[in-house]
Amino acid sequence: MNYVLRRAVSAVATLFAVSTLLFLLLHIVPGDPAEILLSGGGMAPSQESVEALRSQLGLDRPLWQQYVTYMGNILQGDLGNSFQDGAPIAQEIVKRLPRTLELILTAALLAVVIGMPSGLLAALRRGGFWDGLFSSVSSFGLSIPVFVTGTLLILLFSQILRLVPAGGFVSFTEDPVQHLIYLLMPAFSIAVSLTPVVFRMVRTSILEFLEKEWVRTARAKGLGERSVLVRHVVRNSLSPVVTVLGLHLGTLLGGTVLVEYVFNWPGLSGMLVQAVEQRDYPAVQGIVLVICILFVLINLCVDLLYGLLDPRVRYN
């Protein structure tokens, strides 16, 4: 219980620090948001119109008052309104976030399903054919940028073989089969670069635990090889795999921009790019804040799961 409480307090403190830092960073960026918004047509706005817009947006108030309002709104789940159309930012994020999470979690599932068995086989056949083959393929997967993988998949399966559409989106409730077809290629594009990470970590962990004294002791007592692998090797090797996978999942939250762009997947990253292009500061602030919150929550879940897999962590 103390372990969970410590991790939860640490996560809350991190979120508070991130929120404060994000507020300060966007307020020290050069340029007046009101002036930038009014300059969209290419003509210099009048000082009166700039001041009026600053007052409307609350930018003329002291910084500390803006900060108090900002933190109070966050606690209420209010991320403000877009500078472009005045629409609530939280509503658009709630609509787009599940699409990005679905993309990332599907890619992670593919990476685990492919990476863990291949890593286990490579470790058990160290120096053999399968080890060399899987290691070479993983090095190749790590070296290819994700947008190149996506482009090659579109070229092969959409343009040459004409098996699936090049991109798009249909909600699952509207057409489940078509939704999964649209989801498969972008998820696989991410999984190509994520699978080698899982493979290498599994292979390294398995090789490390196979040399432990208590594994040799279990074998000496007559325990079957399958029981040794399942109960003593694979279970203990899951802890570092979970940690690395959790960190990469958090990174992918802000790293799916190119994938969503290539496959026209309407997720959170596409909204972030659009907000940056339009200098929509509240939207940028809200999206980055949500990504940071999810990153911290994912790491909190990883810490708790790590403590569950390895009880020694809870007492350190």
C-alpha positions as CSV (number, residue, x, y, z in Angstrom):
1,M,0.0,0.0,0.0
2,N,2.9,2.4,0.8
3,Y,4.4,1.6,-2.6
4,V,1.2,2.5,-4.4
5,L,0.8,5.7,-2.3
6,R,4.3,6.8,-3.0
7,R,3.9,6.3,-6.8
8,A,0.6,8.1,-6.8
9,V,2.0,11.1,-5.0
10,S,4.9,11.2,-7.3
11,A,2.6,11.1,-10.3
12,V,0.5,14.0,-9.0
13,A,3.6,16.1,-8.3
14,T,4.8,15.4,-11.8
15,L,1.5,16.4,-13.4
16,F,1.5,19.7,-11.4
17,A,5.1,20.5,-12.5
18,V,4.3,19.6,-16.1
19,S,1.1,21.8,-16.1
20,T,3.0,24.7,-14.7
21,L,5.9,24.4,-17.1
22,L,3.6,24.1,-20.1
23,F,1.8,27.3,-19.0
24,L,5.0,29.2,-18.7
25,L,6.5,27.9,-21.9
26,L,3.5,29.0,-24.0
27,H,3.6,32.5,-22.4
28,I,7.2,33.1,-23.1
29,V,7.0,32.2,-26.7
30,P,7.7,35.3,-28.8
31,G,4.7,36.9,-30.4
32,D,1.3,38.2,-29.3
33,P,-1.4,35.5,-29.9
34,A,-4.0,38.2,-30.4
35,E,-1.9,40.0,-33.0
36,I,-1.1,36.8,-34.7
37,L,-4.8,35.8,-34.9
38,L,-5.8,39.2,-36.4
39,S,-2.9,39.1,-38.9
40,G,-4.3,36.0,-40.6
41,G,-5.3,38.0,-43.7
42,G,-1.9,39.4,-44.2
43,M,-2.7,43.0,-43.0
44,A,-1.4,44.6,-39.9
45,P,-4.3,44.9,-37.3
46,S,-5.0,48.1,-35.5
47,Q,-3.9,48.5,-31.9
48,E,-7.5,48.9,-30.8
49,S,-8.6,45.6,-32.3
50,V,-5.5,43.8,-30.7
51,E,-6.3,45.2,-27.3
52,A,-10.0,44.2,-27.6
53,L,-9.1,40.7,-28.6
54,R,-6.5,40.4,-25.7
55,S,-9.2,41.5,-23.3
56,Q,-11.6,39.0,-24.7
57,L,-9.1,36.2,-24.4
58,G,-8.0,37.2,-20.9
59,L,-4.5,37.9,-22.0
60,D,-4.4,41.4,-20.5
61,R,-4.7,40.1,-17.0
62,P,-1.6,39.6,-14.7
63,L,0.2,36.4,-15.3
64,W,-0.6,35.0,-11.9
65,Q,-4.3,35.5,-12.4
66,Q,-4.1,33.7,-15.8
67,Y,-2.2,30.9,-14.0
68,V,-4.8,30.5,-11.3
69,T,-7.6,30.5,-13.8
70,Y,-5.7,28.0,-16.0
71,M,-5.1,25.5,-13.1
72,G,-8.7,25.9,-11.9
73,N,-10.0,25.1,-15.3
74,I,-7.8,22.0,-15.6
75,L,-9.1,20.7,-12.3
76,Q,-12.6,21.1,-13.7
77,G,-11.7,19.4,-16.9
78,D,-12.0,22.6,-18.9
79,L,-9.2,23.1,-21.4
80,G,-10.6,26.3,-22.9
81,N,-11.9,27.1,-26.3
82,S,-10.2,27.1,-29.6
83,F,-8.9,30.5,-30.9
84,Q,-10.1,29.5,-34.4
85,D,-13.8,28.6,-34.0
86,G,-14.4,29.0,-30.3
87,A,-15.3,25.3,-29.9
88,P,-14.5,23.6,-26.6
89,I,-11.1,21.9,-26.9
90,A,-11.9,19.1,-24.4
91,Q,-14.8,17.9,-26.6
92,E,-12.6,17.5,-29.7
93,I,-9.8,15.8,-27.7
94,V,-12.3,13.3,-26.2
95,K,-13.5,12.5,-29.7
96,R,-10.0,12.0,-31.2
97,L,-8.0,10.6,-28.3
98,P,-9.6,7.1,-28.4
99,R,-8.6,6.8,-32.1
100,T,-4.9,7.5,-31.2
101,L,-5.0,5.2,-28.2
102,E,-6.6,2.4,-30.3
103,L,-3.8,2.8,-32.9
104,I,-1.0,2.7,-30.3
105,L,-2.5,-0.2,-28.3
106,T,-3.1,-2.3,-31.4
107,A,0.5,-1.7,-32.5
108,A,1.7,-2.7,-29.0
109,L,-0.4,-5.9,-29.1
110,L,1.2,-6.8,-32.5
111,A,4.6,-6.0,-31.2
112,V,4.1,-8.3,-28.1
113,V,2.6,-11.1,-30.1
114,I,5.4,-11.1,-32.6
115,G,8.3,-9.9,-30.4
116,M,8.0,-12.1,-27.4
117,P,7.9,-15.6,-29.1
118,S,10.7,-14.6,-31.5
119,G,12.8,-13.3,-28.6
120,L,12.3,-16.5,-26.6
121,L,13.1,-18.7,-29.6
122,A,16.2,-16.6,-30.4
123,A,17.4,-16.9,-26.8
124,L,16.9,-20.6,-26.7
125,R,18.7,-21.0,-30.0
126,R,21.4,-18.6,-29.3
127,G,23.9,-18.4,-32.1
128,G,21.7,-20.6,-34.4
129,F,19.8,-19.9,-37.5
130,W,16.6,-18.5,-35.9
131,D,18.7,-16.2,-33.6
132,G,20.6,-14.8,-36.6
133,L,17.4,-14.4,-38.7
134,F,15.4,-12.6,-36.1
135,S,18.3,-10.4,-35.0
136,S,18.8,-9.3,-38.6
137,V,15.1,-8.6,-39.2
138,S,14.9,-6.6,-35.9
139,S,17.9,-4.5,-36.9
140,F,16.3,-3.8,-40.3
141,G,13.0,-2.9,-38.5
142,L,14.8,-0.4,-36.2
143,S,16.5,1.3,-39.1
144,I,13.4,2.1,-41.2
145,P,11.5,5.3,-40.3
146,V,7.9,4.8,-39.6
147,F,6.7,7.0,-42.5
148,V,8.8,5.0,-44.9
149,T,7.2,1.8,-43.6
150,G,3.8,3.3,-44.0
151,T,4.5,4.5,-47.6
152,L,5.9,1.0,-48.6
153,L,2.8,-0.7,-47.1
154,I,0.5,1.6,-49.1
155,L,2.5,1.0,-52.3
156,L,2.5,-2.8,-51.8
157,F,-1.0,-3.6,-50.4
158,S,-3.0,-0.6,-51.8
159,Q,-1.4,0.3,-55.2
160,I,0.1,-3.0,-56.4
161,L,-1.9,-5.8,-54.8
162,R,-5.0,-3.6,-54.2
163,L,-6.1,-5.5,-51.2
164,V,-6.9,-2.7,-48.8
165,P,-7.6,1.1,-49.1
166,A,-4.6,3.4,-48.8
167,G,-6.1,5.2,-45.8
168,G,-9.2,6.7,-44.1
169,F,-11.4,6.1,-41.2
170,V,-14.8,4.5,-40.4
171,S,-16.1,4.2,-36.9
172,F,-16.3,0.8,-35.4
173,T,-20.0,1.1,-34.7
174,E,-20.7,2.0,-38.3
175,D,-18.7,-0.8,-40.0
176,P,-16.6,-3.0,-37.7
177,V,-14.9,-4.9,-40.5
178,Q,-14.0,-1.8,-42.5
179,H,-12.8,-0.1,-39.3
180,L,-10.3,-2.9,-38.7
181,I,-9.2,-2.8,-42.3
182,Y,-8.4,0.9,-42.0
183,L,-6.7,0.3,-38.6
184,L,-4.4,-2.6,-39.7
185,M,-1.8,-0.9,-41.9
186,P,-1.1,2.2,-39.6
187,A,-0.9,-0.1,-36.6
188,F,1.5,-2.4,-38.3
189,S,3.6,0.5,-39.4
190,I,4.2,1.5,-35.8
191,A,4.6,-2.2,-34.8
192,V,7.5,-2.6,-37.3
193,S,9.6,-0.2,-35.2
194,L,8.3,-1.4,-31.8
195,T,8.6,-5.1,-32.3
196,P,12.4,-5.1,-32.5
197,V,12.5,-3.3,-29.1
198,V,10.4,-6.0,-27.5
199,F,12.3,-8.8,-29.3
200,R,15.7,-7.5,-28.1
201,M,14.6,-7.0,-24.5
202,V,13.0,-10.4,-24.3
203,R,16.1,-12.1,-25.8
204,T,18.4,-10.2,-23.5
205,S,16.3,-10.9,-20.4
206,I,15.9,-14.6,-21.2
207,L,19.6,-15.1,-21.8
208,E,20.4,-13.3,-18.5
209,F,18.0,-15.4,-16.4
210,L,19.0,-18.7,-18.0
211,E,22.4,-18.1,-16.4
212,K,21.1,-17.5,-12.9
213,E,22.0,-20.0,-10.1
214,W,18.5,-20.7,-9.0
215,V,17.6,-21.7,-12.6
216,R,20.5,-24.3,-12.6
217,T,19.3,-25.4,-9.2
218,A,15.7,-26.0,-10.5
219,R,17.1,-28.1,-13.3
220,A,19.3,-30.0,-10.9
221,K,16.3,-30.9,-8.8
222,G,14.7,-32.5,-11.8
223,L,12.2,-29.9,-12.8
224,G,11.2,-30.1,-16.4
225,E,12.6,-27.7,-18.9
226,R,9.2,-26.3,-19.8
227,S,8.4,-25.6,-16.1
228,V,11.8,-24.0,-15.6
229,L,11.2,-21.7,-18.6
230,V,7.6,-20.7,-17.6
231,R,7.9,-20.5,-13.8
232,H,11.4,-19.2,-13.4
233,V,12.7,-17.6,-16.6
234,V,9.9,-16.1,-18.6
235,R,7.9,-14.8,-15.6
236,N,11.0,-13.0,-14.2
237,S,12.0,-11.7,-17.6
238,L,8.7,-9.9,-18.0
239,S,9.5,-7.0,-15.7
240,P,12.1,-5.2,-17.9
241,V,9.9,-5.9,-20.9
242,V,6.9,-4.2,-19.3
243,T,9.1,-1.2,-18.3
244,V,10.5,-0.7,-21.8
245,L,7.1,-1.2,-23.5
246,G,5.4,1.2,-21.2
247,L,8.0,3.9,-21.9
248,H,7.7,3.4,-25.6
249,L,3.9,3.6,-25.4
250,G,4.2,7.0,-23.7
251,T,6.6,8.2,-26.4
252,L,4.2,7.0,-29.2
253,L,1.4,9.2,-27.9
254,G,3.3,12.2,-29.4
255,G,5.0,10.2,-32.1
256,T,2.1,9.0,-34.3
257,V,2.0,12.3,-36.2
258,L,3.5,11.0,-39.4
259,V,1.5,7.7,-39.3
260,E,-1.8,9.5,-38.8
261,Y,-0.9,11.9,-41.6
262,V,0.2,9.2,-44.1
263,F,-2.9,7.1,-43.5
264,N,-5.3,10.0,-43.0
265,W,-6.2,8.7,-39.5
266,P,-8.1,11.4,-37.6
267,G,-6.4,11.1,-34.2
268,L,-5.0,13.4,-31.6
269,S,-1.6,14.0,-33.4
270,G,-3.3,15.3,-36.5
271,M,-5.2,17.8,-34.3
272,L,-2.0,18.9,-32.8
273,V,-0.3,19.6,-36.1
274,Q,-3.4,21.6,-37.3
275,A,-3.4,23.6,-34.0
276,V,0.4,24.4,-34.4
277,E,-0.1,25.5,-38.0
278,Q,-3.0,27.8,-37.0
279,R,-1.2,29.2,-33.9
280,D,-4.1,28.0,-31.8
281,Y,-2.3,28.2,-28.4
282,P,-5.2,26.9,-26.2
283,A,-5.6,23.8,-28.4
284,V,-1.8,23.2,-28.4
285,Q,-1.7,23.6,-24.7
286,G,-4.6,21.3,-24.1
287,I,-3.4,18.5,-26.4
288,V,0.2,18.6,-25.0
289,L,-1.2,18.6,-21.5
290,V,-3.4,15.5,-22.2
291,I,-0.4,13.7,-23.8
292,C,1.7,14.5,-20.7
293,I,-1.1,13.3,-18.4
294,L,-1.4,10.0,-20.3
295,F,2.4,9.6,-20.3
296,V,2.5,10.0,-16.5
297,L,-0.5,7.6,-16.0
298,I,1.1,5.0,-18.3
299,N,4.3,5.2,-16.3
300,L,2.4,4.9,-13.1
301,C,0.6,1.8,-14.3
302,V,4.0,0.4,-15.4
303,D,5.5,1.0,-11.9
304,L,2.5,-0.7,-10.3
305,L,2.7,-3.7,-12.6
306,Y,6.4,-3.9,-12.2
307,G,5.9,-4.0,-8.4
308,L,3.3,-6.8,-8.9
309,L,5.7,-8.8,-11.1
310,D,8.7,-8.3,-8.8
311,P,7.7,-8.0,-5.1
312,R,11.2,-6.9,-4.2
313,V,10.6,-3.5,-5.8
314,R,7.8,-2.7,-3.3
315,Y,10.2,-2.8,-0.4
316,N,13.0,-0.7,-1.9
